Amino acid sequence: MRPHVVVVHRWLARYAEYERYLDHALYAVTYVTTEVGVAGVPASAAGIAIVAATDDLPAVADRVKQLAVEHGHPVAIVALKEDDLTVAAQLRAEWDCPGPTPEDLLPFRDKLVMARRVAAAGLAVPDFAPAPDAASVIAFGEARGWPVVVKPRVGSASQSVSIVDGPGAVAGLDLDTDGPFLAQAFDSRAILHVDGHFDGREVECVRVSRYLNTCVGFRTGDVLGSVEVDDAALIATIAAFTRDAMAALTSRPTVFHLEVFAGPEGVAFLEVGARVGGAEIPFLWREVHGHDLMRTGFLLQMDVVPPPPPGDLGAEIGGWLLVPAPEERPCRITGVTSMTGRVPGPYAEGILRPGEVLPAADAYYEHVGGRFRFRGASSAEVAAAIEATARDFRVSAEPV
C-alpha cells in the first residue's frame, strides 16, 4: 500500500495546490470535504469522503476511519483552514501521526490564553478579561472605558464579534452561542496584518499589510481590503514585534497570520493564527512574491522541514479586495461587473456569472460578492486601484 495521507479540505478555489505539495502517485492522498469543497479536490485523490462541516470532529473522525479501512493507517493528517486546525490535531493524536498537537495549537486558538501569553512576554496588548456573562462585560466597560470589543475566545472571520458602546447595549449580546467570550478594550488605531513563516526562533519571511476597513465591518456590509506596506522602517518594527509575539506562543516552526494595532505611539497585539492568512493572501504570495506559504504550512503539519523561502520576495506590492455577498447566502447572481482590464484595477478576480449560485459555505471569505487581487510599484498605487474597484464594482443577486 502507498502511505496514506488525509487532507481535511473545504475550499472550492485553489487556495492550496495539494498535488504540488505531495506526489499523489507515491502517496494515497484522501480528502474529507464538504459538498461545496469537493469540486476543489484534485482529480488524483485516492478517495473522497463527504461531511456537512469539516469542523465537526465526530463526523470527520468517522470518515477518516472509513478511509483507513481502504487505504491503511494514515501517516499524516493535514488541515489548512483555521477552523479545521484543531480537528486535524485531535485526529493526529488519535492516529499517532506527526505534526502539531492540540496543546501546540491552544495558544493560537484560545484568544484568552493567547493574550495572556503575549502580555506575559512584556508585549503591549489592549486590556482584556474573560466575559462569561453580561455583568462581566458591564464591569469591564465601567473599569476600562467604552466601547468594549466582545468576541468568542475561539473563532474566525470575526463571527459573533461585537463592539459595545455602553452598558445599555450589553443586553443585546448573545453570550450563549459561540462562547465562551472575551472582553477587550477598544483600540482605534490602524489594524495591520502580518503574514509569513516563523522558524521557531526568527521570522524567516514576512509581509506587512494595512487593512482598508475592518473584518468586523465586512460582517455588516462594508467592503474589506488590504494593501501591503512599503515603509521599510515600519516593516522592521512590525517584524521584530512579530518575532517576539510568536516566540511567546511557540517554539515550533509555524506559518502565521498576525493582526496588530499600530500608530505613532507604537504597536499592540490583536490576535494571531497558526495558519496562512485567508482572503486572497495565499494567491498573492504565490503570484506576486513567488513563494507558496500554503506549501510551507502543509509540510509543517506532516512534520517535514520545508525548503527555505526565497531570499527576496520582490519589491512589488500586493493587495486585495472583498465585496460582501449582495444578498443573504445562498443567492443567485443576477448581474455582475468584471473589473479586470481596467486601469487602475485588479490583475485577477473571482466573481460568479449571472445564474450561478453563491453558496452558504463555511469558507466565509471565499464565497462573497467579489474577490480581487492587485499588484503595483507602491502602496499608494495599489490602494488607489483598490479604491477605484470598490467604487465601480457592481453585483446583484436574488435569494434562493
Contacts in CASP RR format, 6 or more apart in sequence:
PFRMAT RR
TARGET T0000
AUTHOR 0000-0000-0000
METHOD contacts of the structure
MODEL  1
MRPHVVVVHRWLARYAEYERYLDHALYAVTYVTTEVGVAGVPASAAGIAI
VAATDDLPAVADRVKQLAVEHGHPVAIVALKEDDLTVAAQLRAEWDCPGP
TPEDLLPFRDKLVMARRVAAAGLAVPDFAPAPDAASVIAFGEARGWPVVV
KPRVGSASQSVSIVDGPGAVAGLDLDTDGPFLAQAFDSRAILHVDGHFDG
REVECVRVSRYLNTCVGFRTGDVLGSVEVDDAALIATIAAFTRDAMAALT
SRPTVFHLEVFAGPEGVAFLEVGARVGGAEIPFLWREVHGHDLMRTGFLL
QMDVVPPPPPGDLGAEIGGWLLVPAPEERPCRITGVTSMTGRVPGPYAEG
ILRPGEVLPAADAYYEHVGGRFRFRGASSAEVAAAIEATARDFRVSAEPV
1 28 0 8 1.000
1 71 0 8 1.000
1 72 0 8 1.000
2 26 0 8 1.000
2 27 0 8 1.000
2 28 0 8 1.000
2 46 0 8 1.000
2 71 0 8 1.000
3 26 0 8 1.000
3 27 0 8 1.000
3 28 0 8 1.000
3 75 0 8 1.000
4 27 0 8 1.000
4 28 0 8 1.000
4 29 0 8 1.000
4 30 0 8 1.000
4 46 0 8 1.000
4 67 0 8 1.000
4 68 0 8 1.000
4 71 0 8 1.000
4 72 0 8 1.000
4 73 0 8 1.000
4 74 0 8 1.000
4 75 0 8 1.000
5 22 0 8 1.000
5 27 0 8 1.000
5 28 0 8 1.000
5 29 0 8 1.000
5 30 0 8 1.000
5 74 0 8 1.000
5 75 0 8 1.000
5 76 0 8 1.000
5 77 0 8 1.000
5 78 0 8 1.000
5 302 0 8 1.000
6 29 0 8 1.000
6 30 0 8 1.000
6 31 0 8 1.000
6 32 0 8 1.000
6 64 0 8 1.000
6 67 0 8 1.000
6 74 0 8 1.000
6 76 0 8 1.000
6 77 0 8 1.000
6 78 0 8 1.000
6 91 0 8 1.000
7 18 0 8 1.000
7 29 0 8 1.000
7 30 0 8 1.000
7 31 0 8 1.000
7 32 0 8 1.000
7 77 0 8 1.000
7 78 0 8 1.000
7 79 0 8 1.000
8 31 0 8 1.000
8 32 0 8 1.000
8 33 0 8 1.000
8 54 0 8 1.000
8 60 0 8 1.000
8 77 0 8 1.000
8 78 0 8 1.000
8 79 0 8 1.000
8 81 0 8 1.000
8 84 0 8 1.000
8 87 0 8 1.000
8 88 0 8 1.000
9 16 0 8 1.000
9 18 0 8 1.000
9 31 0 8 1.000
9 32 0 8 1.000
9 33 0 8 1.000
9 37 0 8 1.000
9 40 0 8 1.000
9 41 0 8 1.000
9 54 0 8 1.000
9 79 0 8 1.000
9 80 0 8 1.000
9 81 0 8 1.000
10 33 0 8 1.000
10 34 0 8 1.000
10 36 0 8 1.000
10 37 0 8 1.000
10 54 0 8 1.000
10 81 0 8 1.000
10 84 0 8 1.000
10 361 0 8 1.000
10 362 0 8 1.000
10 363 0 8 1.000
11 37 0 8 1.000
11 40 0 8 1.000
11 81 0 8 1.000
11 363 0 8 1.000
11 366 0 8 1.000
12 36 0 8 1.000
12 37 0 8 1.000
12 39 0 8 1.000
12 40 0 8 1.000
12 361 0 8 1.000
12 363 0 8 1.000
12 366 0 8 1.000
12 367 0 8 1.000
13 40 0 8 1.000
13 350 0 8 1.000
13 366 0 8 1.000
14 40 0 8 1.000
15 80 0 8 1.000
15 278 0 8 1.000
15 282 0 8 1.000
15 283 0 8 1.000
15 294 0 8 1.000
15 366 0 8 1.000
16 80 0 8 1.000
16 282 0 8 1.000
16 294 0 8 1.000
16 298 0 8 1.000
17 292 0 8 1.000
17 294 0 8 1.000
17 295 0 8 1.000
18 24 0 8 1.000
18 29 0 8 1.000
18 42 0 8 1.000
18 298 0 8 1.000
19 42 0 8 1.000
19 44 0 8 1.000
20 292 0 8 1.000
20 295 0 8 1.000
21 294 0 8 1.000
21 295 0 8 1.000
21 298 0 8 1.000
21 299 0 8 1.000
22 29 0 8 1.000
22 298 0 8 1.000
22 302 0 8 1.000
24 42 0 8 1.000
24 44 0 8 1.000
24 45 0 8 1.000
24 46 0 8 1.000
25 44 0 8 1.000
27 46 0 8 1.000
28 46 0 8 1.000
28 47 0 8 1.000
28 71 0 8 1.000
28 72 0 8 1.000
29 42 0 8 1.000
29 44 0 8 1.000
29 45 0 8 1.000
29 46 0 8 1.000
30 45 0 8 1.000
30 46 0 8 1.000
30 47 0 8 1.000
30 48 0 8 1.000
30 49 0 8 1.000
30 67 0 8 1.000
30 71 0 8 1.000
31 38 0 8 1.000
31 41 0 8 1.000
31 45 0 8 1.000
31 47 0 8 1.000
31 48 0 8 1.000
31 49 0 8 1.000
32 49 0 8 1.000
32 50 0 8 1.000
32 51 0 8 1.000
32 54 0 8 1.000
32 60 0 8 1.000
32 63 0 8 1.000
32 64 0 8 1.000
32 67 0 8 1.000
33 40 0 8 1.000
33 41 0 8 1.000
33 48 0 8 1.000
33 49 0 8 1.000
33 50 0 8 1.000
33 51 0 8 1.000
33 54 0 8 1.000
34 50 0 8 1.000
34 51 0 8 1.000
34 52 0 8 1.000
34 53 0 8 1.000
34 54 0 8 1.000
34 361 0 8 1.000
34 362 0 8 1.000
35 50 0 8 1.000
36 359 0 8 1.000
36 361 0 8 1.000
36 363 0 8 1.000
36 367 0 8 1.000
37 361 0 8 1.000
38 48 0 8 1.000
38 50 0 8 1.000
41 48 0 8 1.000
46 71 0 8 1.000
47 67 0 8 1.000
47 70 0 8 1.000
47 71 0 8 1.000
49 63 0 8 1.000
49 64 0 8 1.000
49 66 0 8 1.000
49 67 0 8 1.000
50 63 0 8 1.000
51 59 0 8 1.000
51 60 0 8 1.000
51 63 0 8 1.000
52 59 0 8 1.000
53 59 0 8 1.000
53 362 0 8 1.000
54 60 0 8 1.000
54 79 0 8 1.000
54 81 0 8 1.000
54 83 0 8 1.000
54 84 0 8 1.000
54 87 0 8 1.000
54 362 0 8 1.000
55 83 0 8 1.000
55 84 0 8 1.000
55 86 0 8 1.000
55 87 0 8 1.000
55 362 0 8 1.000
56 87 0 8 1.000
57 86 0 8 1.000
57 87 0 8 1.000
57 90 0 8 1.000
57 91 0 8 1.000
60 87 0 8 1.000
60 91 0 8 1.000
61 90 0 8 1.000
61 91 0 8 1.000
61 94 0 8 1.000
64 74 0 8 1.000
64 77 0 8 1.000
64 91 0 8 1.000
64 95 0 8 1.000
67 74 0 8 1.000
68 74 0 8 1.000
68 95 0 8 1.000
73 95 0 8 1.000
74 95 0 8 1.000
74 97 0 8 1.000
75 97 0 8 1.000
76 92 0 8 1.000
76 97 0 8 1.000
76 98 0 8 1.000
76 99 0 8 1.000
76 301 0 8 1.000
76 302 0 8 1.000
76 303 0 8 1.000
77 88 0 8 1.000
77 91 0 8 1.000
77 92 0 8 1.000
77 95 0 8 1.000
77 97 0 8 1.000
77 301 0 8 1.000
78 88 0 8 1.000
78 298 0 8 1.000
78 301 0 8 1.000
78 302 0 8 1.000
79 85 0 8 1.000
79 87 0 8 1.000
79 88 0 8 1.000
79 301 0 8 1.000
80 275 0 8 1.000
80 276 0 8 1.000
80 294 0 8 1.000
80 297 0 8 1.000
80 298 0 8 1.000
80 301 0 8 1.000
81 275 0 8 1.000
81 363 0 8 1.000
82 155 0 8 1.000
82 156 0 8 1.000
82 273 0 8 1.000
82 275 0 8 1.000
83 155 0 8 1.000
83 156 0 8 1.000
83 362 0 8 1.000
85 100 0 8 1.000
85 105 0 8 1.000
85 108 0 8 1.000
85 109 0 8 1.000
85 274 0 8 1.000
85 275 0 8 1.000
86 102 0 8 1.000
86 105 0 8 1.000
86 109 0 8 1.000
88 301 0 8 1.000
89 99 0 8 1.000
89 100 0 8 1.000
89 101 0 8 1.000
89 102 0 8 1.000
89 104 0 8 1.000
89 105 0 8 1.000
90 102 0 8 1.000
91 97 0 8 1.000
92 98 0 8 1.000
92 99 0 8 1.000
92 100 0 8 1.000
92 101 0 8 1.000
93 101 0 8 1.000
93 102 0 8 1.000
98 302 0 8 1.000
98 303 0 8 1.000
99 300 0 8 1.000
99 301 0 8 1.000
99 302 0 8 1.000
99 303 0 8 1.000
100 252 0 8 1.000
100 254 0 8 1.000
100 274 0 8 1.000
100 300 0 8 1.000
100 301 0 8 1.000
104 250 0 8 1.000
104 252 0 8 1.000
104 274 0 8 1.000
105 274 0 8 1.000
106 113 0 8 1.000
107 113 0 8 1.000
107 114 0 8 1.000
107 117 0 8 1.000
107 249 0 8 1.000
107 250 0 8 1.000
108 114 0 8 1.000
108 249 0 8 1.000
108 250 0 8 1.000
108 254 0 8 1.000
108 272 0 8 1.000
108 273 0 8 1.000
108 274 0 8 1.000
109 154 0 8 1.000
109 155 0 8 1.000
109 273 0 8 1.000
110 153 0 8 1.000
110 154 0 8 1.000
111 151 0 8 1.000
111 152 0 8 1.000
111 153 0 8 1.000
111 154 0 8 1.000
111 155 0 8 1.000
111 182 0 8 1.000
111 271 0 8 1.000
112 128 0 8 1.000
112 130 0 8 1.000
112 153 0 8 1.000
112 182 0 8 1.000
114 249 0 8 1.000
114 271 0 8 1.000
114 272 0 8 1.000
115 125 0 8 1.000
115 128 0 8 1.000
115 182 0 8 1.000
115 184 0 8 1.000
115 269 0 8 1.000
115 271 0 8 1.000
117 248 0 8 1.000
117 249 0 8 1.000
118 125 0 8 1.000
118 245 0 8 1.000
118 248 0 8 1.000
118 249 0 8 1.000
118 269 0 8 1.000
119 125 0 8 1.000
119 269 0 8 1.000
120 248 0 8 1.000
121 244 0 8 1.000
121 245 0 8 1.000
121 247 0 8 1.000
121 248 0 8 1.000
123 241 0 8 1.000
123 244 0 8 1.000
123 245 0 8 1.000
123 248 0 8 1.000
123 268 0 8 1.000
123 269 0 8 1.000
124 266 0 8 1.000
124 267 0 8 1.000
124 268 0 8 1.000
124 269 0 8 1.000
125 268 0 8 1.000
125 269 0 8 1.000
126 184 0 8 1.000
126 185 0 8 1.000
126 186 0 8 1.000
126 187 0 8 1.000
126 261 0 8 1.000
126 268 0 8 1.000
126 270 0 8 1.000
127 140 0 8 1.000
127 144 0 8 1.000
127 184 0 8 1.000
127 185 0 8 1.000
128 182 0 8 1.000
128 183 0 8 1.000
128 184 0 8 1.000
128 185 0 8 1.000
129 136 0 8 1.000
129 140 0 8 1.000
129 182 0 8 1.000
129 183 0 8 1.000
130 136 0 8 1.000
130 153 0 8 1.000
130 180 0 8 1.000
130 181 0 8 1.000
130 182 0 8 1.000
130 183 0 8 1.000
131 137 0 8 1.000
131 140 0 8 1.000
131 150 0 8 1.000
131 175 0 8 1.000
131 180 0 8 1.000
131 181 0 8 1.000
131 182 0 8 1.000
131 183 0 8 1.000
132 175 0 8 1.000
132 180 0 8 1.000
132 181 0 8 1.000
133 175 0 8 1.000
134 170 0 8 1.000
134 171 0 8 1.000
134 173 0 8 1.000
134 175 0 8 1.000
136 183 0 8 1.000
137 148 0 8 1.000
137 150 0 8 1.000
137 164 0 8 1.000
137 170 0 8 1.000
137 173 0 8 1.000
137 175 0 8 1.000
137 183 0 8 1.000
138 167 0 8 1.000
138 170 0 8 1.000
140 148 0 8 1.000
140 183 0 8 1.000
141 148 0 8 1.000
141 166 0 8 1.000
141 167 0 8 1.000
141 183 0 8 1.000
142 167 0 8 1.000
144 185 0 8 1.000
145 185 0 8 1.000
146 164 0 8 1.000
146 165 0 8 1.000
146 166 0 8 1.000
146 167 0 8 1.000
146 186 0 8 1.000
147 163 0 8 1.000
147 164 0 8 1.000
147 165 0 8 1.000
147 166 0 8 1.000
147 186 0 8 1.000
148 163 0 8 1.000
148 164 0 8 1.000
148 166 0 8 1.000
148 183 0 8 1.000
148 184 0 8 1.000
148 185 0 8 1.000
148 186 0 8 1.000
149 161 0 8 1.000
149 162 0 8 1.000
149 163 0 8 1.000
149 164 0 8 1.000
149 183 0 8 1.000
149 184 0 8 1.000
149 185 0 8 1.000
149 186 0 8 1.000
150 161 0 8 1.000
150 162 0 8 1.000
150 163 0 8 1.000
150 164 0 8 1.000
150 173 0 8 1.000
150 175 0 8 1.000
150 181 0 8 1.000
150 182 0 8 1.000
150 183 0 8 1.000
150 184 0 8 1.000
151 158 0 8 1.000
151 160 0 8 1.000
151 161 0 8 1.000
151 162 0 8 1.000
151 181 0 8 1.000
151 182 0 8 1.000
151 184 0 8 1.000
152 159 0 8 1.000
152 160 0 8 1.000
152 161 0 8 1.000
152 178 0 8 1.000
152 179 0 8 1.000
152 180 0 8 1.000
152 181 0 8 1.000
152 182 0 8 1.000
153 179 0 8 1.000
153 180 0 8 1.000
153 181 0 8 1.000
153 182 0 8 1.000
154 179 0 8 1.000
155 178 0 8 1.000
156 364 0 8 1.000
157 215 0 8 1.000
157 219 0 8 1.000
157 364 0 8 1.000
157 365 0 8 1.000
158 214 0 8 1.000
158 215 0 8 1.000
158 216 0 8 1.000
158 217 0 8 1.000
158 218 0 8 1.000
158 219 0 8 1.000
159 178 0 8 1.000
159 219 0 8 1.000
159 364 0 8 1.000
160 174 0 8 1.000
160 177 0 8 1.000
160 178 0 8 1.000
160 179 0 8 1.000
161 215 0 8 1.000
161 216 0 8 1.000
161 219 0 8 1.000
162 173 0 8 1.000
163 186 0 8 1.000
163 216 0 8 1.000
164 170 0 8 1.000
164 173 0 8 1.000
175 181 0 8 1.000
187 261 0 8 1.000
187 268 0 8 1.000
187 270 0 8 1.000
189 261 0 8 1.000
189 262 0 8 1.000
189 263 0 8 1.000
189 265 0 8 1.000
189 268 0 8 1.000
190 210 0 8 1.000
190 211 0 8 1.000
190 261 0 8 1.000
190 262 0 8 1.000
190 263 0 8 1.000
191 210 0 8 1.000
191 211 0 8 1.000
191 214 0 8 1.000
191 259 0 8 1.000
191 260 0 8 1.000
191 261 0 8 1.000
191 262 0 8 1.000
191 270 0 8 1.000
192 208 0 8 1.000
192 209 0 8 1.000
192 210 0 8 1.000
192 211 0 8 1.000
192 229 0 8 1.000
192 238 0 8 1.000
192 259 0 8 1.000
192 260 0 8 1.000
192 261 0 8 1.000
192 262 0 8 1.000
193 208 0 8 1.000
193 209 0 8 1.000
193 211 0 8 1.000
193 226 0 8 1.000
193 257 0 8 1.000
193 258 0 8 1.000
193 259 0 8 1.000
193 260 0 8 1.000
193 277 0 8 1.000
194 206 0 8 1.000
194 207 0 8 1.000
194 208 0 8 1.000
194 209 0 8 1.000
194 238 0 8 1.000
194 239 0 8 1.000
194 242 0 8 1.000
194 256 0 8 1.000
194 257 0 8 1.000
194 258 0 8 1.000
194 259 0 8 1.000
194 260 0 8 1.000
195 206 0 8 1.000
195 207 0 8 1.000
195 209 0 8 1.000
195 256 0 8 1.000
195 257 0 8 1.000
195 258 0 8 1.000
195 276 0 8 1.000
195 277 0 8 1.000
195 281 0 8 1.000
195 285 0 8 1.000
195 293 0 8 1.000
196 203 0 8 1.000
196 204 0 8 1.000
196 205 0 8 1.000
196 206 0 8 1.000
196 207 0 8 1.000
196 255 0 8 1.000
196 256 0 8 1.000
196 257 0 8 1.000
196 276 0 8 1.000
196 293 0 8 1.000
197 203 0 8 1.000
197 204 0 8 1.000
197 205 0 8 1.000
197 253 0 8 1.000
197 254 0 8 1.000
197 255 0 8 1.000
197 256 0 8 1.000
197 293 0 8 1.000
197 296 0 8 1.000
197 306 0 8 1.000
197 309 0 8 1.000
198 204 0 8 1.000
198 242 0 8 1.000
198 243 0 8 1.000
198 246 0 8 1.000
198 247 0 8 1.000
198 250 0 8 1.000
198 253 0 8 1.000
198 254 0 8 1.000
198 255 0 8 1.000
198 256 0 8 1.000
199 253 0 8 1.000
200 246 0 8 1.000
200 247 0 8 1.000
200 250 0 8 1.000
200 251 0 8 1.000
200 252 0 8 1.000
200 253 0 8 1.000
200 254 0 8 1.000
201 247 0 8 1.000
201 251 0 8 1.000
202 243 0 8 1.000
203 239 0 8 1.000
203 242 0 8 1.000
203 243 0 8 1.000
203 246 0 8 1.000
204 308 0 8 1.000
204 309 0 8 1.000
205 291 0 8 1.000
205 309 0 8 1.000
205 310 0 8 1.000
205 311 0 8 1.000
205 313 0 8 1.000
206 235 0 8 1.000
206 238 0 8 1.000
206 239 0 8 1.000
206 242 0 8 1.000
207 228 0 8 1.000
207 285 0 8 1.000
207 289 0 8 1.000
207 313 0 8 1.000
208 228 0 8 1.000
208 229 0 8 1.000
208 234 0 8 1.000
208 235 0 8 1.000
208 238 0 8 1.000
208 239 0 8 1.000
209 226 0 8 1.000
209 227 0 8 1.000
209 228 0 8 1.000
209 229 0 8 1.000
209 319 0 8 1.000
210 226 0 8 1.000
210 227 0 8 1.000
210 228 0 8 1.000
210 229 0 8 1.000
210 379 0 8 1.000
211 224 0 8 1.000
211 225 0 8 1.000
211 226 0 8 1.000
212 223 0 8 1.000
212 224 0 8 1.000
212 225 0 8 1.000
212 226 0 8 1.000
212 227 0 8 1.000
212 321 0 8 1.000
212 383 0 8 1.000
212 386 0 8 1.000
212 387 0 8 1.000
213 222 0 8 1.000
213 223 0 8 1.000
213 224 0 8 1.000
213 225 0 8 1.000
214 222 0 8 1.000
214 224 0 8 1.000
215 224 0 8 1.000
217 224 0 8 1.000
218 224 0 8 1.000
218 322 0 8 1.000
218 324 0 8 1.000
221 324 0 8 1.000
222 324 0 8 1.000
223 321 0 8 1.000
223 322 0 8 1.000
223 323 0 8 1.000
223 324 0 8 1.000
223 390 0 8 1.000
224 279 0 8 1.000
224 321 0 8 1.000
224 322 0 8 1.000
224 324 0 8 1.000
225 279 0 8 1.000
225 319 0 8 1.000
225 320 0 8 1.000
225 321 0 8 1.000
225 322 0 8 1.000
225 386 0 8 1.000
225 390 0 8 1.000
226 279 0 8 1.000
226 319 0 8 1.000
226 320 0 8 1.000
227 317 0 8 1.000
227 318 0 8 1.000
227 319 0 8 1.000
227 374 0 8 1.000
227 379 0 8 1.000
227 382 0 8 1.000
227 383 0 8 1.000
227 386 0 8 1.000
228 317 0 8 1.000
228 318 0 8 1.000
228 319 0 8 1.000
228 379 0 8 1.000
228 382 0 8 1.000
229 235 0 8 1.000
229 238 0 8 1.000
229 379 0 8 1.000
230 317 0 8 1.000
230 378 0 8 1.000
230 379 0 8 1.000
231 379 0 8 1.000
234 262 0 8 1.000
237 266 0 8 1.000
237 267 0 8 1.000
238 260 0 8 1.000
238 262 0 8 1.000
238 267 0 8 1.000
241 260 0 8 1.000
241 267 0 8 1.000
241 269 0 8 1.000
242 256 0 8 1.000
242 258 0 8 1.000
242 260 0 8 1.000
245 258 0 8 1.000
245 269 0 8 1.000
245 272 0 8 1.000
246 254 0 8 1.000
246 256 0 8 1.000
246 258 0 8 1.000
246 272 0 8 1.000
249 272 0 8 1.000
250 274 0 8 1.000
252 300 0 8 1.000
253 300 0 8 1.000
253 305 0 8 1.000
253 306 0 8 1.000
254 274 0 8 1.000
254 300 0 8 1.000
255 274 0 8 1.000
255 275 0 8 1.000
255 276 0 8 1.000
255 293 0 8 1.000
255 296 0 8 1.000
255 297 0 8 1.000
255 300 0 8 1.000
256 272 0 8 1.000
256 273 0 8 1.000
256 274 0 8 1.000
256 275 0 8 1.000
257 272 0 8 1.000
257 273 0 8 1.000
257 275 0 8 1.000
257 276 0 8 1.000
257 277 0 8 1.000
257 278 0 8 1.000
257 281 0 8 1.000
258 270 0 8 1.000
258 271 0 8 1.000
258 272 0 8 1.000
258 273 0 8 1.000
259 270 0 8 1.000
259 271 0 8 1.000
259 272 0 8 1.000
260 267 0 8 1.000
260 268 0 8 1.000
260 269 0 8 1.000
260 270 0 8 1.000
261 267 0 8 1.000
261 268 0 8 1.000
261 269 0 8 1.000
261 270 0 8 1.000
262 268 0 8 1.000
275 297 0 8 1.000
276 282 0 8 1.000
276 285 0 8 1.000
276 293 0 8 1.000
276 294 0 8 1.000
276 297 0 8 1.000
277 293 0 8 1.000
278 365 0 8 1.000
279 320 0 8 1.000
279 322 0 8 1.000
279 365 0 8 1.000
279 371 0 8 1.000
280 319 0 8 1.000
280 320 0 8 1.000
280 322 0 8 1.000
280 371 0 8 1.000
280 372 0 8 1.000
280 373 0 8 1.000
281 293 0 8 1.000
281 320 0 8 1.000
282 292 0 8 1.000
282 293 0 8 1.000
282 294 0 8 1.000
283 348 0 8 1.000
283 373 0 8 1.000
284 318 0 8 1.000
284 319 0 8 1.000
284 320 0 8 1.000
284 373 0 8 1.000
284 375 0 8 1.000
285 291 0 8 1.000
285 292 0 8 1.000
285 293 0 8 1.000
286 292 0 8 1.000
287 347 0 8 1.000
287 348 0 8 1.000
287 373 0 8 1.000
287 375 0 8 1.000
288 316 0 8 1.000
288 318 0 8 1.000
288 375 0 8 1.000
289 313 0 8 1.000
289 314 0 8 1.000
289 316 0 8 1.000
290 310 0 8 1.000
290 313 0 8 1.000
291 309 0 8 1.000
291 310 0 8 1.000
291 313 0 8 1.000
295 306 0 8 1.000
296 306 0 8 1.000
296 309 0 8 1.000
297 306 0 8 1.000
299 305 0 8 1.000
299 306 0 8 1.000
300 306 0 8 1.000
315 377 0 8 1.000
316 375 0 8 1.000
316 376 0 8 1.000
316 377 0 8 1.000
317 375 0 8 1.000
317 376 0 8 1.000
317 377 0 8 1.000
317 378 0 8 1.000
317 379 0 8 1.000
317 381 0 8 1.000
317 382 0 8 1.000
318 373 0 8 1.000
318 374 0 8 1.000
318 375 0 8 1.000
318 376 0 8 1.000
318 382 0 8 1.000
319 373 0 8 1.000
319 374 0 8 1.000
319 375 0 8 1.000
319 382 0 8 1.000
319 386 0 8 1.000
320 371 0 8 1.000
320 372 0 8 1.000
320 373 0 8 1.000
320 374 0 8 1.000
320 386 0 8 1.000
321 346 0 8 1.000
321 370 0 8 1.000
321 371 0 8 1.000
321 372 0 8 1.000
321 374 0 8 1.000
321 386 0 8 1.000
321 389 0 8 1.000
321 390 0 8 1.000
322 365 0 8 1.000
322 368 0 8 1.000
322 369 0 8 1.000
322 370 0 8 1.000
322 371 0 8 1.000
322 372 0 8 1.000
323 368 0 8 1.000
323 369 0 8 1.000
323 370 0 8 1.000
323 371 0 8 1.000
323 372 0 8 1.000
323 390 0 8 1.000
323 393 0 8 1.000
323 395 0 8 1.000
324 368 0 8 1.000
324 369 0 8 1.000
325 331 0 8 1.000
325 358 0 8 1.000
325 367 0 8 1.000
325 368 0 8 1.000
325 369 0 8 1.000
325 397 0 8 1.000
326 333 0 8 1.000
326 369 0 8 1.000
326 395 0 8 1.000
326 396 0 8 1.000
326 397 0 8 1.000
327 397 0 8 1.000
327 398 0 8 1.000
327 399 0 8 1.000
328 399 0 8 1.000
329 358 0 8 1.000
329 359 0 8 1.000
329 360 0 8 1.000
329 361 0 8 1.000
329 367 0 8 1.000
330 357 0 8 1.000
330 358 0 8 1.000
330 359 0 8 1.000
330 360 0 8 1.000
330 400 0 8 1.000
331 357 0 8 1.000
331 358 0 8 1.000
331 397 0 8 1.000
331 398 0 8 1.000
331 399 0 8 1.000
331 400 0 8 1.000
332 355 0 8 1.000
332 356 0 8 1.000
332 357 0 8 1.000
332 358 0 8 1.000
332 397 0 8 1.000
332 398 0 8 1.000
332 399 0 8 1.000
332 400 0 8 1.000
333 352 0 8 1.000
333 353 0 8 1.000
333 354 0 8 1.000
333 355 0 8 1.000
333 356 0 8 1.000
333 357 0 8 1.000
333 358 0 8 1.000
333 395 0 8 1.000
333 396 0 8 1.000
333 397 0 8 1.000
334 354 0 8 1.000
334 355 0 8 1.000
334 396 0 8 1.000
334 397 0 8 1.000
334 398 0 8 1.000
335 354 0 8 1.000
335 394 0 8 1.000
335 395 0 8 1.000
335 396 0 8 1.000
335 397 0 8 1.000
336 351 0 8 1.000
336 352 0 8 1.000
336 353 0 8 1.000
336 354 0 8 1.000
336 394 0 8 1.000
336 395 0 8 1.000
336 396 0 8 1.000
337 392 0 8 1.000
337 393 0 8 1.000
337 394 0 8 1.000
337 395 0 8 1.000
338 349 0 8 1.000
338 351 0 8 1.000
339 345 0 8 1.000
339 346 0 8 1.000
339 349 0 8 1.000
339 372 0 8 1.000
339 389 0 8 1.000
339 392 0 8 1.000
339 393 0 8 1.000
340 346 0 8 1.000
340 347 0 8 1.000
340 348 0 8 1.000
340 349 0 8 1.000
342 388 0 8 1.000
342 389 0 8 1.000
342 392 0 8 1.000
344 381 0 8 1.000
344 384 0 8 1.000
344 385 0 8 1.000
344 388 0 8 1.000
344 389 0 8 1.000
345 372 0 8 1.000
345 374 0 8 1.000
345 385 0 8 1.000
345 388 0 8 1.000
345 389 0 8 1.000
346 372 0 8 1.000
346 373 0 8 1.000
346 374 0 8 1.000
346 385 0 8 1.000
346 389 0 8 1.000
347 373 0 8 1.000
347 374 0 8 1.000
347 375 0 8 1.000
348 372 0 8 1.000
348 373 0 8 1.000
349 370 0 8 1.000
349 371 0 8 1.000
349 372 0 8 1.000
349 373 0 8 1.000
350 370 0 8 1.000
350 371 0 8 1.000
350 372 0 8 1.000
351 369 0 8 1.000
351 370 0 8 1.000
351 371 0 8 1.000
351 395 0 8 1.000
352 358 0 8 1.000
352 369 0 8 1.000
357 400 0 8 1.000
358 367 0 8 1.000
358 368 0 8 1.000
358 369 0 8 1.000
358 397 0 8 1.000
359 367 0 8 1.000
360 367 0 8 1.000
361 367 0 8 1.000
369 395 0 8 1.000
369 397 0 8 1.000
370 393 0 8 1.000
370 395 0 8 1.000
372 386 0 8 1.000
372 389 0 8 1.000
372 393 0 8 1.000
374 382 0 8 1.000
374 385 0 8 1.000
374 386 0 8 1.000
374 389 0 8 1.000
375 382 0 8 1.000
376 382 0 8 1.000
376 385 0 8 1.000
END
